[in-house]
Amino acid sequence: MTTNKLIKIEDLKVFYDTSSSLFNNKKLYVKAVNDVSINIYEKETLGLVGESGCGKSTLGRAILGLRQLHQGSINFFENGEIINEKEYKKFNKKNNQIIFQDPFSSLNPRMSVGDIVKEPLDIHTKLKSIEKTDRVKKLFQMVGLDASLIHRYPHEFSGGQRQRIGIARALAVSPKFIVCDEPISALDVSIQAQIIKLLKKLQLELGLTLLFISHDLSVVWYIADRIAVMYLGKIVEVGAKKDIFHNPKHPYTKALLSSIPVPDPLEERKRTKIILEGDVPNPANPPEGCVFSTRCPNYETDCSLSEPMLSSINNKHLVACHLIE
């Protein structure tokens, strides 16, 4: 991990129009990502955690240009310089890739797995056919698959093998940045560890920058360098993983961490679990002030009067909470 920025996100908003009536002129928006600002640095793994529906996947896909922005900006850097708009589309398609959550639906069942991995090479490179085949075989070996399998079809592989194929496809054009959109949540627990170890190995060997989206904090602890905690479309805390796990500041982060099971039964009994009351508010109509105010165990009147901004506790640890001085 370096201190050089790869991506700078400022005041990002991604809203979904949910207006259902042709005769209703009032626009109704689900505020999936609501005013997010964060930097992603070269060769780091940024873990993005939060409850289902908080906007994690939308943020990841917005970075890749797969979701239309309602407001804000996403700037990419190369050699310390912002990439201009003319070069952005070419840079984005080649240098930014995604590993999807579901390995069963993300691969075309009518294509051989070799052709699936080769497709990005057909689009983005001018390699000869034999060079593409050699590249595909190397990619299969890189992700722990036998190169002789490239002529088979997705239905002939297990879930873990399919996800390895998805990883090989993402690596085909040697990207700099990969969004890992909950890449292990659809896999058996025994296979999850293998995929995580593979991603960590590839990240170190190839110098990749990863945005690792997950709701499993124990997995994020293993793979991430920094962690961003997201709630109802907003980033509420960002920091190095040691700061987040050992010195959490935001009440929501503390609640998430308290939910992680401990293998030792004696230690588990000693722990104080934070049980949040109520449900996550409607993202189309978030609470006034702090978005967490309706469920916060430390709620005070001021919390619903104004929105807390991400403030620095130290140079690398940021938190959005009125109760943190």
DOZAGU-949283 format. One record per residue (C-alpha): residue number from 1; x, y, z. Coordinates in pm, whole numbers. Layout:
N
+------+--------+--------+--------+
! nudo !     px !     py !     pz !
+------+--------+--------+--------+
!  NUM !      X !      Y !      Z !
...
+------+--------+--------+--------+
END
This chain:
325
+------+--------+--------+--------+
! nudo !     px !     py !     pz !
+------+--------+--------+--------+
!    1 !      0 !      0 !      0 !
!    2 !    125 !    350 !    -87 !
!    3 !      9 !    700 !     -3 !
!    4 !    -58 !    778 !   -370 !
!    5 !   -424 !    825 !   -453 !
!    6 !   -573 !    603 !   -720 !
!    7 !   -935 !    717 !   -685 !
!    8 !  -1084 !   1027 !   -526 !
!    9 !  -1459 !   1030 !   -463 !
!   10 !  -1621 !   1360 !   -368 !
!   11 !  -1981 !   1431 !   -260 !
!   12 !  -2108 !   1128 !   -452 !
!   13 !  -2482 !   1070 !   -477 !
!   14 !  -2649 !    782 !   -658 !
!   15 !  -3029 !    792 !   -643 !
!   16 !  -3281 !    551 !   -791 !
!   17 !  -3605 !    692 !   -926 !
!   18 !  -3894 !    495 !   -773 !
!   19 !  -4182 !    707 !   -902 !
!   20 !  -4458 !    460 !   -985 !
!   21 !  -4736 !    672 !  -1133 !
!   22 !  -4747 !    840 !  -1472 !
!   23 !  -4977 !   1104 !  -1323 !
!   24 !  -4758 !   1182 !  -1021 !
!   25 !  -4515 !   1461 !  -1104 !
!   26 !  -4334 !   1430 !   -773 !
!   27 !  -4009 !   1240 !   -807 !
!   28 !  -3937 !    977 !   -542 !
!   29 !  -3576 !    870 !   -503 !
!   30 !  -3406 !    593 !   -309 !
!   31 !  -3086 !    754 !   -183 !
!   32 !  -2862 !    452 !   -225 !
!   33 !  -2538 !    651 !   -198 !
!   34 !  -2588 !    987 !    -32 !
!   35 !  -2301 !   1237 !    -26 !
!   36 !  -2002 !   1002 !      4 !
!   37 !  -1644 !   1130 !     -6 !
!   38 !  -1349 !    891 !     26 !
!   39 !  -1004 !    824 !   -121 !
!   40 !   -874 !    488 !   -238 !
!   41 !   -497 !    449 !   -248 !
!   42 !   -272 !    251 !   -481 !
!   43 !   -206 !   -113 !   -388 !
!   44 !   -437 !   -110 !    -85 !
!   45 !   -738 !   -324 !     -3 !
!   46 !  -1021 !   -106 !    123 !
!   47 !  -1291 !   -307 !    300 !
!   48 !  -1642 !   -166 !    267 !
!   49 !  -1880 !   -305 !    529 !
!   50 !  -2237 !   -250 !    638 !
!   51 !  -2583 !   -408 !    646 !
!   52 !  -2754 !   -536 !    333 !
!   53 !  -2911 !   -248 !    141 !
!   54 !  -2683 !     22 !    279 !
!   55 !  -2543 !    109 !    -65 !
!   56 !  -2214 !    -84 !    -71 !
!   57 !  -2260 !   -249 !   -410 !
!   58 !  -2407 !     67 !   -563 !
!   59 !  -2098 !    262 !   -457 !
!   60 !  -1867 !     -1 !   -605 !
!   61 !  -2053 !     -9 !   -934 !
!   62 !  -2073 !    370 !   -951 !
!   63 !  -1692 !    383 !   -935 !
!   64 !  -1678 !    155 !  -1238 !
!   65 !  -1931 !    363 !  -1431 !
!   66 !  -2200 !     95 !  -1404 !
!   67 !  -2438 !    331 !  -1220 !
!   68 !  -2534 !    681 !  -1325 !
!   69 !  -2427 !    952 !  -1081 !
!   70 !  -2691 !   1188 !   -947 !
!   71 !  -2428 !   1427 !   -816 !
!   72 !  -2060 !   1442 !   -722 !
!   73 !  -1740 !   1331 !   -892 !
!   74 !  -1507 !   1031 !   -923 !
!   75 !  -1151 !   1112 !  -1030 !
!   76 !   -886 !    856 !  -1123 !
!   77 !   -515 !    922 !  -1087 !
!   78 !   -219 !    794 !  -1285 !
!   79 !    135 !    877 !  -1174 !
!   80 !     -9 !   1130 !   -931 !
!   81 !   -203 !   1319 !  -1200 !
!   82 !   -580 !   1327 !  -1253 !
!   83 !   -681 !   1151 !  -1574 !
!   84 !   -862 !   1387 !  -1808 !
!   85 !  -1210 !   1318 !  -1947 !
!   86 !  -1084 !   1218 !  -2294 !
!   87 !   -870 !    937 !  -2152 !
!   88 !  -1110 !    839 !  -1875 !
!   89 !  -1336 !    597 !  -2067 !
!   90 !  -1041 !    407 !  -2212 !
!   91 !   -869 !    399 !  -1873 !
!   92 !  -1184 !    294 !  -1688 !
!   93 !  -1267 !     -2 !  -1910 !
!   94 !   -917 !   -147 !  -1916 !
!   95 !   -788 !    -68 !  -1568 !
!   96 !  -1101 !   -122 !  -1360 !
!   97 !  -1275 !   -457 !  -1330 !
!   98 !  -1528 !   -634 !  -1106 !
!   99 !  -1565 !   -977 !   -947 !
!  100 !  -1935 !  -1045 !   -905 !
!  101 !  -2110 !  -1191 !   -605 !
!  102 !  -2282 !  -1486 !   -773 !
!  103 !  -2046 !  -1717 !   -966 !
!  104 !  -2345 !  -1910 !  -1101 !
!  105 !  -2510 !  -1623 !  -1289 !
!  106 !  -2205 !  -1414 !  -1380 !
!  107 !  -2072 !  -1661 !  -1640 !
!  108 !  -2239 !  -1708 !  -1978 !
!  109 !  -2356 !  -2072 !  -1989 !
!  110 !  -2333 !  -2078 !  -2370 !
!  111 !  -1962 !  -1995 !  -2378 !
!  112 !  -1668 !  -2212 !  -2285 !
!  113 !  -1481 !  -2083 !  -1980 !
!  114 !  -1177 !  -2020 !  -2197 !
!  115 !  -1381 !  -1792 !  -2424 !
!  116 !  -1529 !  -1617 !  -2120 !
!  117 !  -1183 !  -1531 !  -1989 !
!  118 !  -1062 !  -1444 !  -2340 !
!  119 !  -1348 !  -1204 !  -2414 !
!  120 !  -1183 !   -899 !  -2243 !
!  121 !   -870 !   -969 !  -2449 !
!  122 !  -1079 !   -967 !  -2769 !
!  123 !  -1224 !   -630 !  -2676 !
!  124 !   -927 !   -446 !  -2528 !
!  125 !   -617 !   -592 !  -2693 !
!  126 !   -476 !   -662 !  -3039 !
!  127 !   -309 !   -987 !  -2944 !
!  128 !   -295 !  -1274 !  -3192 !
!  129 !   -519 !  -1574 !  -3134 !
!  130 !   -237 !  -1795 !  -3007 !
!  131 !   -121 !  -1519 !  -2772 !
!  132 !   -471 !  -1488 !  -2628 !
!  133 !   -490 !  -1864 !  -2572 !
!  134 !   -153 !  -1861 !  -2395 !
!  135 !   -268 !  -1570 !  -2179 !
!  136 !   -588 !  -1755 !  -2085 !
!  137 !   -391 !  -2066 !  -1986 !
!  138 !   -159 !  -1858 !  -1768 !
!  139 !   -457 !  -1693 !  -1603 !
!  140 !   -611 !  -2032 !  -1524 !
!  141 !   -286 !  -2145 !  -1364 !
!  142 !   -264 !  -1814 !  -1175 !
!  143 !   -603 !  -1874 !  -1008 !
!  144 !   -533 !  -2241 !   -931 !
!  145 !   -709 !  -2413 !  -1222 !
!  146 !   -570 !  -2662 !  -1472 !
!  147 !   -514 !  -2501 !  -1812 !
!  148 !   -660 !  -2811 !  -1981 !
!  149 !  -1006 !  -2707 !  -1856 !
!  150 !  -1044 !  -2403 !  -2083 !
!  151 !  -1270 !  -2586 !  -2332 !
!  152 !  -1528 !  -2684 !  -2072 !
!  153 !  -1850 !  -2497 !  -1989 !
!  154 !  -1955 !  -2325 !  -1663 !
!  155 !  -2203 !  -2596 !  -1562 !
!  156 !  -1915 !  -2844 !  -1536 !
!  157 !  -1754 !  -2653 !  -1249 !
!  158 !  -1827 !  -2609 !   -880 !
!  159 !  -1912 !  -2272 !   -726 !
!  160 !  -1557 !  -2215 !   -603 !
!  161 !  -1412 !  -2304 !   -943 !
!  162 !  -1655 !  -2070 !  -1116 !
!  163 !  -1550 !  -1786 !   -889 !
!  164 !  -1186 !  -1857 !   -977 !
!  165 !  -1286 !  -1827 !  -1342 !
!  166 !  -1453 !  -1495 !  -1262 !
!  167 !  -1130 !  -1378 !  -1098 !
!  168 !   -929 !  -1490 !  -1403 !
!  169 !  -1164 !  -1289 !  -1628 !
!  170 !  -1118 !   -981 !  -1411 !
!  171 !   -739 !  -1018 !  -1434 !
!  172 !   -732 !  -1075 !  -1810 !
!  173 !   -641 !   -718 !  -1911 !
!  174 !   -408 !   -658 !  -1613 !
!  175 !   -627 !   -405 !  -1429 !
!  176 !   -510 !   -171 !  -1155 !
!  177 !   -836 !   -166 !   -958 !
!  178 !  -1090 !   -442 !   -891 !
!  179 !  -1423 !   -418 !   -712 !
!  180 !  -1484 !   -744 !   -523 !
!  181 !  -1860 !   -735 !   -474 !
!  182 !  -1914 !   -986 !   -191 !
!  183 !  -1721 !  -1248 !   -391 !
!  184 !  -1750 !  -1526 !   -130 !
!  185 !  -2101 !  -1483 !     10 !
!  186 !  -2252 !  -1741 !   -230 !
!  187 !  -1986 !  -2004 !   -155 !
!  188 !  -1952 !  -2278 !    105 !
!  189 !  -1754 !  -2178 !    413 !
!  190 !  -1477 !  -2426 !    332 !
!  191 !  -1432 !  -2266 !    -12 !
!  192 !  -1452 !  -1908 !    113 !
!  193 !  -1112 !  -1929 !    285 !
!  194 !   -949 !  -2055 !    -36 !
!  195 !  -1088 !  -1766 !   -243 !
!  196 !   -985 !  -1507 !     18 !
!  197 !   -631 !  -1644 !     32 !
!  198 !   -617 !  -1640 !   -349 !
!  199 !   -731 !  -1276 !   -365 !
!  200 !   -480 !  -1170 !   -102 !
!  201 !   -200 !  -1355 !   -284 !
!  202 !   -289 !  -1198 !   -620 !
!  203 !   -320 !   -852 !   -465 !
!  204 !     32 !   -873 !   -324 !
!  205 !    189 !  -1033 !   -632 !
!  206 !     27 !   -805 !   -891 !
!  207 !     11 !   -482 !   -690 !
!  208 !   -366 !   -460 !   -727 !
!  209 !   -594 !   -211 !   -556 !
!  210 !   -909 !   -379 !   -424 !
!  211 !  -1241 !   -249 !   -298 !
!  212 !  -1362 !   -550 !   -100 !
!  213 !  -1735 !   -528 !    -27 !
!  214 !  -1864 !   -755 !    247 !
!  215 !  -2088 !   -783 !    550 !
!  216 !  -1856 !  -1039 !    710 !
!  217 !  -1621 !   -844 !    936 !
!  218 !  -1399 !  -1141 !   1016 !
!  219 !  -1320 !  -1178 !    645 !
!  220 !  -1255 !   -804 !    611 !
!  221 !  -1014 !   -822 !    905 !
!  222 !   -806 !  -1080 !    718 !
!  223 !   -790 !   -912 !    378 !
!  224 !   -827 !   -533 !    426 !
!  225 !   -572 !   -261 !    500 !
!  226 !   -835 !      5 !    572 !
!  227 !  -1205 !    -26 !    645 !
!  228 !  -1496 !    205 !    561 !
!  229 !  -1822 !    149 !    749 !
!  230 !  -2138 !    238 !    558 !
!  231 !  -2488 !    296 !    690 !
!  232 !  -2795 !    406 !    492 !
!  233 !  -2596 !    545 !    199 !
!  234 !  -2333 !    725 !    407 !
!  235 !  -1981 !    650 !    527 !
!  236 !  -1990 !    681 !    905 !
!  237 !  -1634 !    572 !    990 !
!  238 !  -1308 !    513 !    803 !
!  239 !   -975 !    397 !    938 !
!  240 !   -695 !    144 !    942 !
!  241 !   -834 !   -197 !   1031 !
!  242 !   -657 !   -197 !   1368 !
!  243 !   -823 !    135 !   1455 !
!  244 !  -1165 !     11 !   1346 !
!  245 !  -1143 !   -322 !   1528 !
!  246 !   -957 !   -217 !   1843 !
!  247 !  -1065 !    145 !   1882 !
!  248 !  -1405 !    191 !   1710 !
!  249 !  -1566 !    529 !   1763 !
!  250 !  -1903 !    529 !   1588 !
!  251 !  -2191 !    354 !   1774 !
!  252 !  -2285 !    164 !   1458 !
!  253 !  -1931 !     31 !   1415 !
!  254 !  -1933 !    -82 !   1777 !
!  255 !  -2262 !   -264 !   1721 !
!  256 !  -2127 !   -440 !   1412 !
!  257 !  -1814 !   -554 !   1592 !
!  258 !  -2011 !   -681 !   1890 !
!  259 !  -2199 !   -916 !   1657 !
!  260 !  -1885 !  -1108 !   1554 !
!  261 !  -1894 !  -1449 !   1724 !
!  262 !  -1594 !  -1555 !   1935 !
!  263 !  -1493 !  -1926 !   1918 !
!  264 !  -1417 !  -1945 !   2291 !
!  265 !  -1749 !  -2001 !   2481 !
!  266 !  -1611 !  -1847 !   2801 !
!  267 !  -1502 !  -1532 !   2622 !
!  268 !  -1830 !  -1519 !   2434 !
!  269 !  -2026 !  -1513 !   2761 !
!  270 !  -1819 !  -1222 !   2893 !
!  271 !  -1881 !  -1005 !   2589 !
!  272 !  -2142 !   -731 !   2588 !
!  273 !  -2345 !   -741 !   2269 !
!  274 !  -2502 !   -423 !   2139 !
!  275 !  -2851 !   -501 !   2013 !
!  276 !  -2983 !   -228 !   1786 !
!  277 !  -3356 !   -163 !   1815 !
!  278 !  -3582 !   -110 !   1516 !
!  279 !  -3512 !   -151 !   1147 !
!  280 !  -3302 !     43 !    900 !
!  281 !  -3506 !    350 !    793 !
!  282 !  -3646 !    387 !    444 !
!  283 !  -3360 !    510 !    218 !
!  284 !  -3615 !    713 !     22 !
!  285 !  -3687 !    911 !    337 !
!  286 !  -3380 !    903 !    564 !
!  287 !  -3392 !   1062 !    911 !
!  288 !  -3309 !   1427 !    961 !
!  289 !  -2964 !   1492 !   1101 !
!  290 !  -2762 !   1178 !   1167 !
!  291 !  -2890 !    884 !    963 !
!  292 !  -2819 !    651 !   1256 !
!  293 !  -3011 !    862 !   1509 !
!  294 !  -3325 !    645 !   1502 !
!  295 !  -3133 !    335 !   1619 !
!  296 !  -2842 !    483 !   1813 !
!  297 !  -2819 !    368 !   2179 !
!  298 !  -2641 !    697 !   2263 !
!  299 !  -2898 !    923 !   2097 !
!  300 !  -2921 !   1287 !   2207 !
!  301 !  -3154 !   1560 !   2081 !
!  302 !  -2879 !   1731 !   1881 !
!  303 !  -2832 !   1416 !   1675 !
!  304 !  -3154 !   1476 !   1480 !
!  305 !  -3093 !   1849 !   1428 !
!  306 !  -2788 !   1847 !   1202 !
!  307 !  -2591 !   1597 !    998 !
!  308 !  -2246 !   1506 !   1137 !
!  309 !  -1956 !   1533 !    895 !
!  310 !  -1662 !   1292 !    878 !
!  311 !  -1410 !   1442 !   1121 !
!  312 !  -1051 !   1340 !   1179 !
!  313 !   -958 !   1172 !   1506 !
!  314 !   -607 !   1130 !   1373 !
!  315 !   -466 !   1148 !   1022 !
!  316 !   -609 !    812 !    917 !
!  317 !   -918 !    766 !   1137 !
!  318 !  -1237 !    954 !   1047 !
!  319 !  -1579 !    935 !   1212 !
!  320 !  -1915 !   1104 !   1155 !
!  321 !  -2073 !   1142 !   1500 !
!  322 !  -2182 !   1444 !   1706 !
!  323 !  -2084 !   1264 !   2028 !
!  324 !  -1718 !   1227 !   1929 !
!  325 !  -1505 !   1526 !   2023 !
+------+--------+--------+--------+
END
